[in-house]
Amino acid sequence: MRKRFLSSAFWFLVCLLAPAVPALAESLAPAVDSGDTAWLLTSSGLVLLMTPGLAFFYGGLVRRKNILSVLMQCFALMAVISIQWVVFGYSLSFGPDIKGWIGSLAWVGMKGVGLEPYADYSATVPHQAFMIFQAMFAIITPGLILGAFAERMKFTAFCVFSILWATLVYDPVCHWVWAVGGFLRTSGALDFAGGTVVHINAGVAALAAALVLGRRIGYPTHLPPPHNLPMAVLGAGLLWFGWFGFNGGSALAANGLAVNAFVTTHTAAAAAGLTWSLLDWKFNAHPTMLGMITGAVGGLVAITPAAGFVQTIDAIWIGVGVSVFCYFAVAVLKTRLGYDDSLDAFGVHGIGGIWGALATGLWANKAVNPAGADGLFYGNPGLFLIQLKAVAITAVYSFVVTFVLLKLTDLVMGLRVSEQDEKIGLDLTQHREAGYTVLE
């Protein structure tokens, strides 16, 4: 009798509580935070805007006969890399780890990448929101490289090389530094928003590209100045604006860390732009608009790995330092070594990214971000050595693999346009369009 009573009571409770089980399960599941999601989606849009900004920045600096070729290359990346990322790039970069080196193909075609939070990367936002935010980084990174070979690469070769580079260079380095299980992340390397993954990676690849493709016709004695400096200024302004999403969005939440990243980003850019102008004034007798925007972009590059780890006052020193190092690389090193880095992609992004990664090892402060580490100036010299190791590994890997990919692409289809096409300009020879219909 007692057993029958207990059984009846049990089933009564089951029937009574059954309607509440789904609600209980939902309450226990990770919750999507609307504020964090709104900020991350906004940041994704800001980072995407940086690629057209880069197009205008680079486009204004080349000759008028090549303006559309630069715009076309940047916009092509927005299409090509987006598809690569959705189909398999995201899985290689952030998918389940394989021995610290690469992600598995478990998430190919967005399989398993849904609208619920994913604890490892997106605890308060949908997994797809994190995915699309990271897609914008994957798009702009190969775009930075084109600054080194502007005005002389075939468009078809550019597309093929960009897909190969994104797959074999960007995706593995991204996994090493940012993915759970990545060996550089596990070693303690810090990169808040892409100093190593984006700027060192692309900057060193740009140096390899400049060496493989060789100099432009007439370099360095018969090249005119930028054809449309106001366009380059507009591009720099869009980059500065978009960089708030680049760095601030990397907090992955609308919180104090995002605020710190926002403020340090602006401060470093301001300090770097001012410093470059002063260097121009000292060594060239006049501060220049080109120098101001180059310095500001360099400051944005350098603060990228450090934005969520350093205090605002330290961001000033990062901005000052990057202009000193990049100015030397652009004004002295390139001239002495004789390579033709058309738009100083290595001189600004490569050198600036290296300085930013090492500066993170100097000024990182756990008072800003407890999930980070203290740097050399805050009692921990070990972090500087870790950052140095990450810089060296990334630079060597990027240079070697990029060099090989360029050589293979050249062997199969040819990298460089003909001498006649280069003289006519890539706008007409590659795209049968002209950027300007009325000549001044």
LUMZAKOL-514455 format. One record per residue (C-alpha): residue number from 1; x, z, y. Coordinates in nm, 2 decimals. Layout:
<sites>
+------+--------+--------+--------+
: resi :     px :     pz :     py :
+------+--------+--------+--------+
:  NUM :      X :      Z :      Y :
...
+------+--------+--------+--------+
</sites>
This chain:
<sites>
+------+--------+--------+--------+
: resi :     px :     pz :     py :
+------+--------+--------+--------+
:    1 :   0.00 :   0.00 :   0.00 :
:    2 :   0.28 :   0.09 :   0.23 :
:    3 :   0.46 :  -0.24 :   0.17 :
:    4 :   0.15 :  -0.44 :   0.24 :
:    5 :   0.10 :  -0.25 :   0.56 :
:    6 :   0.47 :  -0.32 :   0.67 :
:    7 :   0.43 :  -0.69 :   0.58 :
:    8 :   0.11 :  -0.72 :   0.78 :
:    9 :   0.27 :  -0.54 :   1.08 :
:   10 :   0.57 :  -0.77 :   1.06 :
:   11 :   0.37 :  -1.09 :   1.07 :
:   12 :   0.15 :  -0.95 :   1.34 :
:   13 :   0.46 :  -0.89 :   1.56 :
:   14 :   0.59 :  -1.24 :   1.48 :
:   15 :   0.26 :  -1.40 :   1.59 :
:   16 :   0.26 :  -1.18 :   1.90 :
:   17 :   0.61 :  -1.26 :   2.01 :
:   18 :   0.64 :  -1.63 :   1.90 :
:   19 :   0.52 :  -1.77 :   2.24 :
:   20 :   0.79 :  -1.57 :   2.42 :
:   21 :   1.08 :  -1.70 :   2.20 :
:   22 :   1.14 :  -2.03 :   2.39 :
:   23 :   1.13 :  -1.85 :   2.72 :
:   24 :   1.37 :  -1.58 :   2.59 :
:   25 :   1.61 :  -1.85 :   2.46 :
:   26 :   1.59 :  -2.03 :   2.79 :
:   27 :   1.67 :  -1.71 :   2.98 :
:   28 :   1.98 :  -1.66 :   2.76 :
:   29 :   2.11 :  -2.01 :   2.81 :
:   30 :   2.35 :  -2.09 :   3.09 :
:   31 :   2.16 :  -2.14 :   3.41 :
:   32 :   2.20 :  -2.43 :   3.65 :
:   33 :   2.27 :  -2.31 :   4.00 :
:   34 :   2.10 :  -2.54 :   4.25 :
:   35 :   2.34 :  -2.46 :   4.53 :
:   36 :   2.65 :  -2.53 :   4.32 :
:   37 :   2.49 :  -2.85 :   4.19 :
:   38 :   2.40 :  -2.97 :   4.53 :
:   39 :   2.75 :  -2.90 :   4.66 :
:   40 :   2.92 :  -3.08 :   4.36 :
:   41 :   2.70 :  -3.38 :   4.39 :
:   42 :   2.76 :  -3.40 :   4.77 :
:   43 :   3.13 :  -3.36 :   4.70 :
:   44 :   3.11 :  -3.65 :   4.45 :
:   45 :   2.97 :  -3.87 :   4.72 :
:   46 :   3.24 :  -3.76 :   4.96 :
:   47 :   3.52 :  -3.85 :   4.71 :
:   48 :   3.36 :  -4.18 :   4.63 :
:   49 :   3.36 :  -4.26 :   5.01 :
:   50 :   3.74 :  -4.21 :   5.01 :
:   51 :   3.79 :  -4.53 :   4.81 :
:   52 :   3.63 :  -4.75 :   5.09 :
:   53 :   3.82 :  -4.53 :   5.33 :
:   54 :   4.14 :  -4.61 :   5.15 :
:   55 :   4.04 :  -4.98 :   5.16 :
:   56 :   4.01 :  -4.97 :   5.54 :
:   57 :   4.33 :  -4.76 :   5.57 :
:   58 :   4.53 :  -5.00 :   5.36 :
:   59 :   4.34 :  -5.31 :   5.48 :
:   60 :   4.42 :  -5.24 :   5.85 :
:   61 :   4.79 :  -5.21 :   5.77 :
:   62 :   4.84 :  -5.55 :   5.59 :
:   63 :   4.85 :  -5.89 :   5.75 :
:   64 :   4.51 :  -6.05 :   5.84 :
:   65 :   4.54 :  -6.31 :   5.56 :
:   66 :   4.54 :  -6.03 :   5.30 :
:   67 :   4.27 :  -5.79 :   5.43 :
:   68 :   4.00 :  -5.90 :   5.19 :
:   69 :   4.23 :  -5.88 :   4.89 :
:   70 :   4.29 :  -5.51 :   4.96 :
:   71 :   3.92 :  -5.44 :   5.01 :
:   72 :   3.84 :  -5.64 :   4.69 :
:   73 :   4.09 :  -5.44 :   4.49 :
:   74 :   3.95 :  -5.11 :   4.60 :
:   75 :   3.59 :  -5.21 :   4.54 :
:   76 :   3.67 :  -5.36 :   4.20 :
:   77 :   3.81 :  -5.02 :   4.10 :
:   78 :   3.48 :  -4.86 :   4.19 :
:   79 :   3.31 :  -5.08 :   3.93 :
:   80 :   3.58 :  -5.12 :   3.66 :
:   81 :   3.70 :  -4.76 :   3.64 :
:   82 :   3.34 :  -4.62 :   3.65 :
:   83 :   3.26 :  -4.82 :   3.34 :
:   84 :   3.58 :  -4.72 :   3.17 :
:   85 :   3.52 :  -4.35 :   3.25 :
:   86 :   3.16 :  -4.35 :   3.12 :
:   87 :   3.25 :  -4.54 :   2.80 :
:   88 :   3.56 :  -4.35 :   2.69 :
:   89 :   3.78 :  -4.23 :   2.99 :
:   90 :   3.60 :  -3.90 :   3.04 :
:   91 :   3.62 :  -3.83 :   2.67 :
:   92 :   4.00 :  -3.90 :   2.66 :
:   93 :   4.05 :  -3.68 :   2.97 :
:   94 :   3.83 :  -3.38 :   2.91 :
:   95 :   3.70 :  -3.42 :   2.55 :
:   96 :   3.78 :  -3.17 :   2.27 :
:   97 :   4.16 :  -3.12 :   2.27 :
:   98 :   4.40 :  -3.29 :   2.03 :
:   99 :   4.72 :  -3.08 :   2.01 :
:  100 :   4.74 :  -3.04 :   2.39 :
:  101 :   4.80 :  -3.42 :   2.45 :
:  102 :   4.47 :  -3.60 :   2.48 :
:  103 :   4.10 :  -3.55 :   2.44 :
:  104 :   3.92 :  -3.68 :   2.13 :
:  105 :   3.66 :  -3.95 :   2.13 :
:  106 :   3.38 :  -3.71 :   2.06 :
:  107 :   3.22 :  -3.78 :   2.40 :
:  108 :   3.24 :  -4.16 :   2.39 :
:  109 :   2.95 :  -4.32 :   2.57 :
:  110 :   2.85 :  -3.98 :   2.71 :
:  111 :   2.75 :  -3.85 :   2.37 :
:  112 :   2.70 :  -3.48 :   2.41 :
:  113 :   2.75 :  -3.49 :   2.79 :
:  114 :   2.41 :  -3.38 :   2.90 :
:  115 :   2.22 :  -3.21 :   3.18 :
:  116 :   2.29 :  -2.85 :   3.07 :
:  117 :   2.60 :  -2.66 :   3.18 :
:  118 :   2.91 :  -2.68 :   2.97 :
:  119 :   3.09 :  -2.34 :   2.98 :
:  120 :   3.45 :  -2.47 :   2.97 :
:  121 :   3.41 :  -2.69 :   3.28 :
:  122 :   3.07 :  -2.66 :   3.45 :
:  123 :   2.93 :  -2.31 :   3.39 :
:  124 :   2.67 :  -2.34 :   3.67 :
:  125 :   2.62 :  -2.71 :   3.70 :
:  126 :   2.50 :  -2.98 :   3.46 :
:  127 :   2.78 :  -3.12 :   3.25 :
:  128 :   2.71 :  -3.47 :   3.38 :
:  129 :   2.76 :  -3.35 :   3.74 :
:  130 :   3.11 :  -3.24 :   3.65 :
:  131 :   3.17 :  -3.57 :   3.47 :
:  132 :   3.07 :  -3.78 :   3.77 :
:  133 :   3.27 :  -3.57 :   4.01 :
:  134 :   3.58 :  -3.63 :   3.80 :
:  135 :   3.49 :  -4.00 :   3.78 :
:  136 :   3.55 :  -4.03 :   4.15 :
:  137 :   3.91 :  -3.90 :   4.11 :
:  138 :   3.97 :  -4.15 :   3.83 :
:  139 :   3.85 :  -4.43 :   4.06 :
:  140 :   4.07 :  -4.36 :   4.36 :
:  141 :   4.39 :  -4.28 :   4.18 :
:  142 :   4.49 :  -4.64 :   4.07 :
:  143 :   4.37 :  -4.75 :   4.42 :
:  144 :   4.66 :  -4.55 :   4.57 :
:  145 :   4.91 :  -4.75 :   4.37 :
:  146 :   4.81 :  -5.08 :   4.52 :
:  147 :   4.97 :  -4.97 :   4.85 :
:  148 :   5.30 :  -5.05 :   4.69 :
:  149 :   5.23 :  -5.40 :   4.58 :
:  150 :   4.98 :  -5.51 :   4.85 :
:  151 :   5.00 :  -5.88 :   4.94 :
:  152 :   5.16 :  -6.01 :   4.62 :
:  153 :   4.98 :  -5.93 :   4.30 :
:  154 :   4.73 :  -6.15 :   4.12 :
:  155 :   4.37 :  -6.01 :   4.12 :
:  156 :   4.32 :  -6.07 :   3.75 :
:  157 :   4.65 :  -5.89 :   3.67 :
:  158 :   4.55 :  -5.61 :   3.90 :
:  159 :   4.22 :  -5.55 :   3.71 :
:  160 :   4.39 :  -5.56 :   3.36 :
:  161 :   4.68 :  -5.34 :   3.47 :
:  162 :   4.43 :  -5.09 :   3.64 :
:  163 :   4.23 :  -5.05 :   3.32 :
:  164 :   4.54 :  -5.00 :   3.11 :
:  165 :   4.69 :  -4.76 :   3.35 :
:  166 :   4.38 :  -4.55 :   3.38 :
:  167 :   4.36 :  -4.53 :   3.00 :
:  168 :   4.72 :  -4.47 :   2.91 :
:  169 :   4.85 :  -4.28 :   3.21 :
:  170 :   4.57 :  -4.12 :   3.42 :
:  171 :   4.36 :  -4.00 :   3.13 :
:  172 :   4.65 :  -3.83 :   2.93 :
:  173 :   4.79 :  -3.66 :   3.25 :
:  174 :   4.45 :  -3.55 :   3.35 :
:  175 :   4.40 :  -3.39 :   3.01 :
:  176 :   4.75 :  -3.22 :   3.02 :
:  177 :   4.68 :  -3.05 :   3.35 :
:  178 :   4.30 :  -2.99 :   3.37 :
:  179 :   4.15 :  -2.99 :   3.03 :
:  180 :   4.10 :  -2.69 :   2.81 :
:  181 :   4.40 :  -2.70 :   2.56 :
:  182 :   4.61 :  -2.94 :   2.78 :
:  183 :   4.97 :  -2.83 :   2.74 :
:  184 :   5.06 :  -2.81 :   3.11 :
:  185 :   4.74 :  -2.61 :   3.18 :
:  186 :   4.83 :  -2.38 :   2.89 :
:  187 :   5.18 :  -2.34 :   3.03 :
:  188 :   5.04 :  -2.21 :   3.36 :
:  189 :   5.08 :  -2.51 :   3.58 :
:  190 :   4.85 :  -2.50 :   3.88 :
:  191 :   4.68 :  -2.81 :   4.04 :
:  192 :   4.37 :  -2.73 :   4.22 :
:  193 :   4.25 :  -3.07 :   4.31 :
:  194 :   4.49 :  -3.34 :   4.20 :
:  195 :   4.84 :  -3.31 :   4.35 :
:  196 :   4.99 :  -3.37 :   4.01 :
:  197 :   4.71 :  -3.56 :   3.83 :
:  198 :   4.64 :  -3.79 :   4.13 :
:  199 :   4.92 :  -3.81 :   4.38 :
:  200 :   5.24 :  -3.76 :   4.19 :
:  201 :   5.10 :  -3.97 :   3.91 :
:  202 :   5.00 :  -4.26 :   4.13 :
:  203 :   5.29 :  -4.22 :   4.37 :
:  204 :   5.56 :  -4.25 :   4.11 :
:  205 :   5.36 :  -4.54 :   3.95 :
:  206 :   5.37 :  -4.71 :   4.29 :
:  207 :   5.75 :  -4.69 :   4.29 :
:  208 :   5.76 :  -4.85 :   3.95 :
:  209 :   5.53 :  -5.12 :   4.07 :
:  210 :   5.74 :  -5.19 :   4.38 :
:  211 :   6.05 :  -5.23 :   4.17 :
:  212 :   5.89 :  -5.45 :   3.91 :
:  213 :   5.72 :  -5.69 :   4.16 :
:  214 :   6.00 :  -5.71 :   4.40 :
:  215 :   6.00 :  -5.76 :   4.78 :
:  216 :   5.75 :  -5.96 :   4.97 :
:  217 :   5.87 :  -6.29 :   5.12 :
:  218 :   6.04 :  -6.21 :   5.45 :
:  219 :   6.10 :  -5.84 :   5.38 :
:  220 :   6.23 :  -5.66 :   5.58 :
:  221 :   6.31 :  -5.88 :   5.87 :
:  222 :   6.01 :  -6.11 :   5.91 :
:  223 :   5.70 :  -5.89 :   5.85 :
:  224 :   5.46 :  -5.84 :   6.14 :
:  225 :   5.31 :  -5.50 :   6.23 :
:  226 :   4.97 :  -5.38 :   6.10 :
:  227 :   4.71 :  -5.65 :   6.19 :
:  228 :   4.43 :  -5.40 :   6.28 :
:  229 :   4.55 :  -5.05 :   6.35 :
:  230 :   4.20 :  -4.93 :   6.46 :
:  231 :   4.07 :  -5.03 :   6.12 :
:  232 :   4.35 :  -4.82 :   5.96 :
:  233 :   4.25 :  -4.52 :   6.19 :
:  234 :   3.89 :  -4.56 :   6.07 :
:  235 :   4.01 :  -4.55 :   5.71 :
:  236 :   4.22 :  -4.24 :   5.77 :
:  237 :   3.92 :  -4.07 :   5.93 :
:  238 :   3.71 :  -4.15 :   5.63 :
:  239 :   3.98 :  -4.02 :   5.40 :
:  240 :   4.01 :  -3.69 :   5.60 :
:  241 :   3.63 :  -3.65 :   5.59 :
:  242 :   3.61 :  -3.73 :   5.22 :
:  243 :   3.90 :  -3.50 :   5.13 :
:  244 :   3.67 :  -3.20 :   5.20 :
:  245 :   3.48 :  -3.30 :   4.89 :
:  246 :   3.80 :  -3.38 :   4.71 :
:  247 :   3.94 :  -3.03 :   4.76 :
:  248 :   3.64 :  -2.82 :   4.84 :
:  249 :   3.44 :  -2.97 :   4.56 :
:  250 :   3.71 :  -2.87 :   4.31 :
:  251 :   3.59 :  -2.51 :   4.34 :
:  252 :   3.29 :  -2.64 :   4.14 :
:  253 :   3.07 :  -2.40 :   4.32 :
:  254 :   2.94 :  -2.33 :   4.67 :
:  255 :   3.14 :  -2.02 :   4.72 :
:  256 :   3.43 :  -1.86 :   4.91 :
:  257 :   3.69 :  -2.05 :   4.71 :
:  258 :   3.53 :  -2.38 :   4.83 :
:  259 :   3.55 :  -2.25 :   5.19 :
:  260 :   3.92 :  -2.16 :   5.15 :
:  261 :   3.99 :  -2.51 :   5.01 :
:  262 :   3.79 :  -2.67 :   5.30 :
:  263 :   3.98 :  -2.47 :   5.57 :
:  264 :   4.33 :  -2.51 :   5.42 :
:  265 :   4.27 :  -2.88 :   5.38 :
:  266 :   4.19 :  -2.93 :   5.74 :
:  267 :   4.47 :  -2.70 :   5.86 :
:  268 :   4.74 :  -2.88 :   5.66 :
:  269 :   4.63 :  -3.22 :   5.77 :
:  270 :   4.63 :  -3.11 :   6.14 :
:  271 :   4.98 :  -2.96 :   6.10 :
:  272 :   5.12 :  -3.26 :   5.93 :
:  273 :   4.97 :  -3.51 :   6.18 :
:  274 :   5.11 :  -3.31 :   6.47 :
:  275 :   5.46 :  -3.28 :   6.30 :
:  276 :   5.49 :  -3.65 :   6.23 :
:  277 :   5.40 :  -3.73 :   6.59 :
:  278 :   5.67 :  -3.50 :   6.71 :
:  279 :   5.92 :  -3.66 :   6.47 :
:  280 :   5.82 :  -4.00 :   6.61 :
:  281 :   5.86 :  -3.87 :   6.96 :
:  282 :   6.21 :  -3.73 :   6.88 :
:  283 :   6.35 :  -4.03 :   6.69 :
:  284 :   6.15 :  -4.33 :   6.83 :
:  285 :   6.09 :  -4.21 :   7.19 :
:  286 :   5.71 :  -4.24 :   7.15 :
:  287 :   5.44 :  -4.07 :   6.94 :
:  288 :   5.25 :  -4.35 :   6.75 :
:  289 :   4.90 :  -4.38 :   6.62 :
:  290 :   5.04 :  -4.50 :   6.29 :
:  291 :   5.26 :  -4.20 :   6.27 :
:  292 :   4.97 :  -3.96 :   6.34 :
:  293 :   4.75 :  -4.10 :   6.07 :
:  294 :   5.03 :  -4.13 :   5.82 :
:  295 :   5.12 :  -3.77 :   5.88 :
:  296 :   4.76 :  -3.65 :   5.85 :
:  297 :   4.72 :  -3.83 :   5.52 :
:  298 :   5.05 :  -3.68 :   5.40 :
:  299 :   4.91 :  -3.33 :   5.49 :
:  300 :   4.60 :  -3.40 :   5.29 :
:  301 :   4.81 :  -3.51 :   4.99 :
:  302 :   5.03 :  -3.20 :   5.00 :
:  303 :   4.76 :  -2.94 :   5.03 :
:  304 :   4.56 :  -3.10 :   4.74 :
:  305 :   4.72 :  -2.90 :   4.46 :
:  306 :   4.74 :  -2.58 :   4.67 :
:  307 :   4.40 :  -2.58 :   4.85 :
:  308 :   4.24 :  -2.32 :   4.63 :
:  309 :   4.55 :  -2.10 :   4.58 :
:  310 :   4.70 :  -2.05 :   4.93 :
:  311 :   4.61 :  -1.88 :   5.25 :
:  312 :   4.53 :  -2.07 :   5.57 :
:  313 :   4.85 :  -1.97 :   5.75 :
:  314 :   5.06 :  -2.09 :   5.46 :
:  315 :   4.88 :  -2.43 :   5.47 :
:  316 :   5.05 :  -2.49 :   5.81 :
:  317 :   5.39 :  -2.47 :   5.65 :
:  318 :   5.28 :  -2.70 :   5.37 :
:  319 :   5.17 :  -2.95 :   5.64 :
:  320 :   5.49 :  -2.92 :   5.84 :
:  321 :   5.70 :  -2.96 :   5.53 :
:  322 :   5.53 :  -3.27 :   5.40 :
:  323 :   5.58 :  -3.46 :   5.72 :
:  324 :   5.95 :  -3.38 :   5.73 :
:  325 :   6.00 :  -3.49 :   5.37 :
:  326 :   5.78 :  -3.80 :   5.38 :
:  327 :   5.92 :  -3.91 :   5.72 :
:  328 :   6.26 :  -3.91 :   5.57 :
:  329 :   6.14 :  -4.10 :   5.26 :
:  330 :   5.97 :  -4.37 :   5.47 :
:  331 :   6.22 :  -4.40 :   5.75 :
:  332 :   6.55 :  -4.35 :   5.57 :
:  333 :   6.52 :  -4.35 :   5.19 :
:  334 :   6.32 :  -4.68 :   5.15 :
:  335 :   6.55 :  -4.86 :   5.39 :
:  336 :   6.87 :  -4.74 :   5.22 :
:  337 :   6.75 :  -4.82 :   4.87 :
:  338 :   6.59 :  -5.15 :   4.97 :
:  339 :   6.27 :  -5.14 :   4.77 :
:  340 :   5.95 :  -5.28 :   4.92 :
:  341 :   5.68 :  -5.02 :   4.90 :
:  342 :   5.44 :  -5.21 :   5.12 :
:  343 :   5.22 :  -4.93 :   5.25 :
:  344 :   5.44 :  -4.63 :   5.16 :
:  345 :   5.24 :  -4.53 :   4.86 :
:  346 :   5.54 :  -4.36 :   4.70 :
:  347 :   5.68 :  -4.23 :   5.03 :
:  348 :   5.35 :  -4.05 :   5.12 :
:  349 :   5.17 :  -3.99 :   4.79 :
:  350 :   5.46 :  -3.95 :   4.56 :
:  351 :   5.69 :  -3.74 :   4.78 :
:  352 :   5.39 :  -3.56 :   4.94 :
:  353 :   5.24 :  -3.48 :   4.59 :
:  354 :   5.58 :  -3.35 :   4.47 :
:  355 :   5.62 :  -3.13 :   4.78 :
:  356 :   5.26 :  -3.00 :   4.74 :
:  357 :   5.30 :  -2.91 :   4.37 :
:  358 :   5.63 :  -2.73 :   4.45 :
:  359 :   5.48 :  -2.56 :   4.76 :
:  360 :   5.20 :  -2.43 :   4.54 :
:  361 :   5.47 :  -2.26 :   4.34 :
:  362 :   5.60 :  -2.10 :   4.66 :
:  363 :   5.28 :  -1.99 :   4.84 :
:  364 :   5.02 :  -1.94 :   4.57 :
:  365 :   4.85 :  -1.61 :   4.61 :
:  366 :   4.62 :  -1.43 :   4.36 :
:  367 :   4.45 :  -1.26 :   4.66 :
:  368 :   4.30 :  -1.61 :   4.73 :
:  369 :   4.22 :  -1.70 :   4.37 :
:  370 :   4.25 :  -1.44 :   4.10 :
:  371 :   4.23 :  -1.72 :   3.84 :
:  372 :   4.56 :  -1.86 :   3.98 :
:  373 :   4.90 :  -1.69 :   4.00 :
:  374 :   5.13 :  -1.55 :   4.26 :
:  375 :   5.41 :  -1.79 :   4.38 :
:  376 :   5.77 :  -1.73 :   4.46 :
:  377 :   5.70 :  -1.59 :   4.81 :
:  378 :   5.46 :  -1.34 :   4.66 :
:  379 :   5.69 :  -1.21 :   4.39 :
:  380 :   5.67 :  -1.45 :   4.11 :
:  381 :   5.96 :  -1.71 :   4.09 :
:  382 :   5.84 :  -1.81 :   3.74 :
:  383 :   5.55 :  -2.01 :   3.89 :
:  384 :   5.79 :  -2.23 :   4.09 :
:  385 :   5.98 :  -2.32 :   3.77 :
:  386 :   5.65 :  -2.40 :   3.59 :
:  387 :   5.55 :  -2.63 :   3.88 :
:  388 :   5.89 :  -2.80 :   3.87 :
:  389 :   5.85 :  -2.86 :   3.50 :
:  390 :   5.50 :  -3.01 :   3.55 :
:  391 :   5.63 :  -3.24 :   3.83 :
:  392 :   5.92 :  -3.36 :   3.62 :
:  393 :   5.71 :  -3.43 :   3.31 :
:  394 :   5.44 :  -3.62 :   3.50 :
:  395 :   5.69 :  -3.82 :   3.71 :
:  396 :   5.89 :  -3.94 :   3.41 :
:  397 :   5.59 :  -4.02 :   3.20 :
:  398 :   5.41 :  -4.20 :   3.48 :
:  399 :   5.72 :  -4.41 :   3.58 :
:  400 :   5.81 :  -4.51 :   3.22 :
:  401 :   5.46 :  -4.60 :   3.10 :
:  402 :   5.37 :  -4.78 :   3.43 :
:  403 :   5.69 :  -4.98 :   3.41 :
:  404 :   5.62 :  -5.09 :   3.05 :
:  405 :   5.26 :  -5.17 :   3.13 :
:  406 :   5.36 :  -5.39 :   3.43 :
:  407 :   5.62 :  -5.57 :   3.22 :
:  408 :   5.37 :  -5.64 :   2.94 :
:  409 :   5.10 :  -5.76 :   3.19 :
:  410 :   5.36 :  -5.98 :   3.35 :
:  411 :   5.46 :  -6.12 :   3.01 :
:  412 :   5.10 :  -6.20 :   2.91 :
:  413 :   4.95 :  -6.33 :   3.23 :
:  414 :   5.19 :  -6.30 :   3.52 :
:  415 :   5.18 :  -6.03 :   3.79 :
:  416 :   5.28 :  -6.20 :   4.11 :
:  417 :   5.11 :  -6.48 :   4.29 :
:  418 :   5.31 :  -6.80 :   4.36 :
:  419 :   5.53 :  -6.83 :   4.66 :
:  420 :   5.29 :  -7.08 :   4.82 :
:  421 :   4.99 :  -6.85 :   4.75 :
:  422 :   5.17 :  -6.56 :   4.91 :
:  423 :   5.25 :  -6.76 :   5.22 :
:  424 :   4.89 :  -6.88 :   5.25 :
:  425 :   4.75 :  -6.53 :   5.19 :
:  426 :   4.56 :  -6.37 :   4.90 :
:  427 :   4.22 :  -6.38 :   5.07 :
:  428 :   4.20 :  -6.76 :   5.04 :
:  429 :   4.41 :  -6.81 :   4.73 :
:  430 :   4.26 :  -6.53 :   4.52 :
:  431 :   3.90 :  -6.50 :   4.66 :
:  432 :   3.84 :  -6.82 :   4.86 :
:  433 :   3.72 :  -6.61 :   5.16 :
:  434 :   3.86 :  -6.52 :   5.50 :
:  435 :   3.84 :  -6.18 :   5.66 :
:  436 :   3.81 :  -6.33 :   6.01 :
:  437 :   3.64 :  -6.65 :   6.12 :
:  438 :   3.76 :  -6.64 :   6.48 :
:  439 :   4.13 :  -6.62 :   6.55 :
:  440 :   4.24 :  -6.43 :   6.86 :
+------+--------+--------+--------+
</sites>
